[in-house]
Amino acid sequence: MKVAIITLQEFNELDSFIASALLNRVRVEGWQVQLCCPDPQVTSMNGVKIEAQQPIEYANEADIVLFGSGMKTADYAADEAFLARLNLDPARQIIGSQCSGALFLHKLGLLKTTLSTDTMTAPKLAAKGAEISDKALYVEGNVASAGGCLSSYYLAAWAITKAVGWEAAADIVHYIAPIGEKDHYVALTKQALEL
């Protein structure tokens, strides 16, 4: 399976790196996680420079597509030339967003009525007629949105659950969770995924 994590200029490290770290722990033959960027190199909101593993168009062929957030997400989501590079289909793909990445789900018509997002993006989406969920993870079929930077592990766990099952996701969350709180983190994740 191909996994695309859309990582834009001035991206939020927590969104892209937490999702990448969790998804890269899946041990399934052919599983490949790639940071997909609009440019050969992107710089995070805090100055961390990374090389793109794949161009944005890789998302079109991926089985899982996750939109990270960042300081310029709204600009990208309003850029018709950039949006034209994306051809996503929830009938064949698992698609999710983190925080301001929800702007893409709304703009592309993937989740138009209800979304989870961060507190800074919520007013922008509400002004466009979207209802803002009070859940850290809001799911409709093969599309999900997560709100709050640390909910990125919920989004990753949801994608893993959709692709290979809850047991694999629970094992990964249990492994990364703090000592003494592992069962608690797994229970929180299971609750967020409404399993």
Secondary structure, 3 states (H helix, E strand, C coil): CEEEEECCCCECHHHHHHHHHHHCCCCCCCCEEEEEECCCEEEECCCCEEECCEEHHHHHCCCEEEECCECCHHHHHCCHHHHCCCCCCCCCCEEEEEHHHHHHHHHCCCCCCEECCCCCCHHHHHHCCCEECCCCEEEECCEEEECCHHHHHHHHHHHHHHHHCHHHHHHHHHHHCCCCCHHHHHHHHHHHCCC
